[in-house]
Amino acid sequence: MSALQMFEHSVKIVLSVALVLLAVAAGWGTAVAAPFQPSFSPGDFVPGAPIDNPYFPLVPGTLFRYAAQVKDPDTGETSFEVNNMRVTFETTIVGGVVARVVRDKVFFDGLLGEDTRDYFAQDKSGNVWYLGEDTTEFLRDDQGNVIGTDTTGTWHAGVHGAVPGFIMPANPHVGFSYVQENAPQDQAEDQAEIVSLDESVSVPAGSFTNVLKTLETTPLEPGVLENKFYARGVGQVLIWENLDESGTPLNIIPLVSVSSVTSPPAAWLVLVTVLGVVVARQIGGVAGHRGQAARM
């Protein structure tokens, strides 16, 4: 090989290395890791186990109330949104797992806009799973009258190939990206990434430190980004909706209050009372018949 050929060969090697370095710097050819899809098995759950993950506790009887003036990103119209999320005393079976029912009602200017029943369960390791939802959106005319409903987004684990995911992992760490719901046939595909564990948040419901912050996305709407903030011992305390390129939210929805009741609704108490009266009468009736028989 002549000196000229050796020189040209060396130049080619240098150029190749330079291109590789440029590609790495620009992110070319680097695969973006897909969100973690946890393996789901009903055997990993204890029926009726409490949901006590520090960042997502669901104590039956708890009512979380969120409220804010919000702007529609498509129309620019504003309205006052109130979101009442109640952890019910009800459970149901979803995907072979006993799930806690959480009732979520969203009002816009006092009118019911969405009514959802979400289903959650915590596995033996402490991960809280999102097992599905039944959701109804109410369509209204300019006078506020209901003119239709839309149940798009309703899904259940194991139905139509739907696979559940985490709503909150047991051991969260920054950079962990995970699937929340994976139901393409039902138009429900959400993902989250933990981006911080040391946020400070002040909302009407209180001030919190060491708050967990997530970035939520969906392949159904690639440009829609959302941050959610979770405080230990409380749960979700703040939502930032429709982030722009700088991370500034269009809407900020804080936790306004947390309240709770320690017993099931009055209807349940009435039912128990009625059943008690019926049983007592039956027992009394049996005793009366026995007494009559003894006297005969």
Phi, psi and omega in degrees: 000128181288168179298324180294317180295321178297321179296314180297321179297319179295320179297319180297319180296315180299317179296320180297314179298318180298318180295321178298315180297319178296320181296318179294317181297323181275352180087010180288139172075002179263125182281132176278123183297132178288150177303144181293125175258103182294150178279124186260131177212125179304334180292348180274003184241147173257119182306127177080005180297144180292155173259099186233024171306129186306326183268352182212057179284137178235093180266121180308135181098353181277137177240119175260129181239123178245144181204144178186159170280126184234158179242134176288123183294340181268316185260339183082358180288146180250153178202163178264117183260133173234127181241111178258113181248111185248128174276111186277171174272005186267143171234161178210165180264122177228122180062028180082010182238141175286116186247144174280135179267127175243122182265123184239115179242130181244126180246141175240116184053039176087354181256136181295121181256330182207139179228118187228141171248111179262150184236121183231154174206151179250131181276179185295339181272350179102002175284135175263125183259146173258111188261354179147182180199152168244112186236142178226123175259135182260122180266131185233154175274185184294341179267359178090005179281140178289124180243000178172172178225158180222123181254017178302134181103351176290132180203157177221137179306129179090352179255133182058030178077011182291136180241129180283168178216189180277139164264334174203119180288159181289325183233076184291142174214151183300133180097348180285121180247133187213156177279135175261315176215139184224081182225072184303322182291340179253014178056049178223100181218099179240147179224156179218153174227134177280120185249347179197152176235007185227037177283153172246129186227134174237122179226169179306332181281348179149178178247138187223146176239169182052045182276137177278134181239132177244158170245119183253139179221169175212134177294345178287332178221080188304331184271358183266117181240148183213138173254140173232146184238132184235126178259141179299135178080355181237304185116213184291125182242347184201145177230131171248118183256150172052068179288142174270188185297334181269358181089009179276128182279147173286320181233137177241117185241107183266162171284122183269319182202158174229126178226167182205157171236148186261002180223160179299164179304160183303328181301321178293321179295321178297316180298316179298319179297315180298315179298322178297319179296317180298313180298318180298319179294320179295318178296318179296322180295319179296318180295321179296317179297321179296321180295318179296319182295326181289330182279342184278000000 
